[in-house]
Amino acid sequence: MSFRYVAFLLCALLCSSCDFFSYLKKENGKAVDTVVDFTKVDEFPSFSKCKNLLNEARINCFREEIYKRITESLQEYNFVTKNSLDEEVLIDVLINKDGKFVLGKVTASDIVTSQLPELDSIIRLVVEKLPRVSPAMKRGIPVTIKYKLPVKIEVN
C-alpha cells in the first residue's frame, strides 16, 4: 500500500504545474531608454580652438569660425559681374562622422547663378579646403550633421 501511495504522490508531483517552482527574477537591470531623438545632437562639432568652451559659447565659436574661414576663402577670388550684386546664397554643408566638410546643395537666386555661374564650383573648393573638426556626437558616437549657412554675396 505504501508503494501505491508514493507512486501516486510522485505522479501528482510530475503532472503538477511548474508555477510552484518558478524563481523570482531579480530586477537588477537598468531601464533602457529606447527613444532616441535623431534630430538633435548631444555635442556639436567644433574647431580645435573652440573645444574647451562650454555649450553655447562653443556653438557660437564654431559658427563664427566657419563663417570667417568661408568668407576669407571667398574673398581670395575676384568675382566680376555686369551689375552689382547684393544677394544671399544658402549653402548646405555636411560635417560627416570623421569631421570632414562635404558640400551639399547651394541655393542661389537666378540673378546670382546667371551672373556668377562658377560660384558653385568655387564654393565647393572653399568647403573642401576647410580643416577637419571634431564631429558632432550623439550618445558618445560620432554622427553626421547638416548646417545651412547663409552667405552674403556683394559684388560692386
C-alpha positions as CSV (number, residue, x, y, z in Angstrom):
1,M,0.0,0.0,0.0
2,S,2.7,2.4,0.8
3,F,4.2,1.8,-2.7
4,R,0.9,2.9,-4.3
5,Y,0.8,6.0,-2.1
6,V,4.4,7.0,-3.0
7,A,3.7,6.4,-6.7
8,F,0.6,8.5,-6.6
9,L,2.4,11.4,-4.9
10,L,5.3,11.1,-7.4
11,C,2.8,11.1,-10.4
12,A,0.9,14.1,-8.9
13,L,4.2,15.9,-8.4
14,L,5.3,15.3,-12.0
15,C,2.0,16.3,-13.5
16,S,1.6,19.5,-11.5
17,S,2.4,22.9,-12.9
18,C,5.9,24.3,-12.7
19,D,4.5,27.5,-11.3
20,F,5.1,26.2,-7.9
21,F,8.8,26.0,-8.6
22,S,9.4,29.3,-10.5
23,Y,12.2,31.5,-9.4
24,L,11.8,35.2,-8.9
25,K,13.8,37.3,-11.3
26,K,15.9,40.0,-9.7
27,E,15.3,43.5,-11.0
28,N,19.0,44.5,-11.2
29,G,18.9,45.6,-14.8
30,K,18.8,49.2,-15.7
31,A,15.9,50.7,-17.7
32,V,17.0,51.2,-21.3
33,D,16.0,54.5,-23.0
34,T,14.8,53.3,-26.3
35,V,13.5,56.7,-27.6
36,V,16.3,58.5,-29.4
37,D,15.8,61.9,-30.9
38,F,18.0,61.9,-34.0
39,T,17.2,65.5,-34.9
40,K,19.4,66.7,-32.0
41,V,22.9,66.0,-31.1
42,D,24.5,65.9,-27.6
43,E,27.7,67.7,-28.7
44,F,28.1,70.0,-31.7
45,P,31.1,69.8,-33.9
46,S,34.0,72.2,-33.1
47,F,37.2,73.5,-34.3
48,S,40.3,72.9,-32.1
49,K,40.3,76.4,-30.8
50,C,36.6,76.0,-29.6
51,K,37.0,72.7,-27.9
52,N,37.5,73.9,-24.4
53,L,34.5,76.2,-24.3
54,L,31.1,75.4,-22.8
55,N,27.9,74.6,-24.8
56,E,26.5,77.9,-26.1
57,A,30.0,79.5,-26.3
58,R,31.3,76.5,-28.2
59,I,28.4,76.6,-30.7
60,N,28.9,80.4,-31.3
61,C,32.7,79.9,-31.6
62,F,32.1,77.2,-34.2
63,R,29.7,79.4,-36.2
64,E,31.9,82.4,-36.1
65,E,35.0,80.4,-37.2
66,I,33.2,78.6,-40.1
67,Y,31.8,82.0,-41.4
68,K,35.2,83.6,-41.0
69,R,37.0,80.8,-42.9
70,I,34.5,80.7,-45.7
71,T,34.4,84.5,-46.1
72,E,38.2,84.7,-46.2
73,S,38.4,82.0,-48.7
74,L,35.7,83.5,-51.0
75,Q,37.5,86.9,-50.8
76,E,40.5,85.4,-52.5
77,Y,38.5,85.1,-55.7
78,N,37.8,88.1,-57.9
79,F,34.2,88.0,-59.0
80,V,33.3,90.1,-62.0
81,T,29.7,90.9,-62.9
82,K,27.9,93.2,-65.2
83,N,25.7,94.6,-62.5
84,S,26.3,95.0,-58.8
85,L,25.1,92.1,-56.6
86,D,23.8,92.1,-53.1
87,E,22.3,88.6,-52.6
88,E,22.3,85.8,-50.1
89,V,23.3,82.3,-51.0
90,L,22.4,79.3,-48.8
91,I,25.0,76.6,-48.6
92,D,24.2,73.1,-47.2
93,V,27.3,71.8,-45.5
94,L,27.5,68.3,-44.1
95,I,30.1,67.5,-41.4
96,N,30.5,63.8,-41.5
97,K,31.3,61.4,-38.6
98,D,35.0,61.8,-39.4
99,G,34.8,65.6,-39.1
100,K,35.2,66.3,-42.8
101,F,33.2,69.0,-44.5
102,V,31.2,68.0,-47.5
103,L,29.2,70.4,-49.7
104,G,25.6,69.6,-50.1
105,K,23.3,71.9,-52.1
106,V,24.0,75.5,-53.0
107,T,20.8,77.5,-53.2
108,A,21.1,80.8,-55.1
109,S,18.8,83.2,-56.9
110,D,18.6,83.2,-60.7
111,I,20.4,86.5,-60.7
112,V,23.4,85.1,-58.9
113,T,23.6,81.9,-61.0
114,S,23.4,83.9,-64.2
115,Q,26.0,86.5,-63.2
116,L,28.3,84.1,-61.3
117,P,28.0,80.7,-63.0
118,E,31.3,79.5,-61.4
119,L,30.1,80.2,-57.9
120,D,29.1,76.6,-57.2
121,S,32.5,75.2,-58.1
122,I,34.3,77.9,-56.1
123,I,32.2,77.2,-53.0
124,R,32.9,73.5,-53.5
125,L,36.7,74.3,-53.4
126,V,36.3,76.5,-50.4
127,V,34.4,73.9,-48.4
128,E,36.9,71.2,-49.4
129,K,39.7,73.4,-48.0
130,L,38.1,73.6,-44.6
131,P,40.1,71.7,-41.9
132,R,38.8,68.6,-40.2
133,V,36.9,69.3,-37.0
134,S,35.8,67.2,-34.1
135,P,32.5,65.7,-35.2
136,A,29.1,66.0,-33.6
137,M,28.3,63.4,-31.0
138,K,25.1,61.6,-30.1
139,R,25.4,59.3,-27.1
140,G,29.1,59.2,-27.4
141,I,29.0,58.2,-31.1
142,P,30.3,60.5,-33.9
143,V,27.4,61.4,-36.2
144,T,26.9,63.4,-39.4
145,I,25.3,66.8,-39.1
146,K,24.0,69.2,-41.6
147,Y,24.4,73.0,-41.5
148,K,22.6,75.6,-43.6
149,L,24.9,78.6,-44.0
150,P,23.7,81.8,-45.4
151,V,26.5,83.6,-47.2
152,K,26.1,87.2,-48.3
153,I,27.4,87.9,-51.9
154,E,28.2,91.6,-52.5
155,V,29.9,92.5,-55.8
156,N,30.2,96.1,-56.9
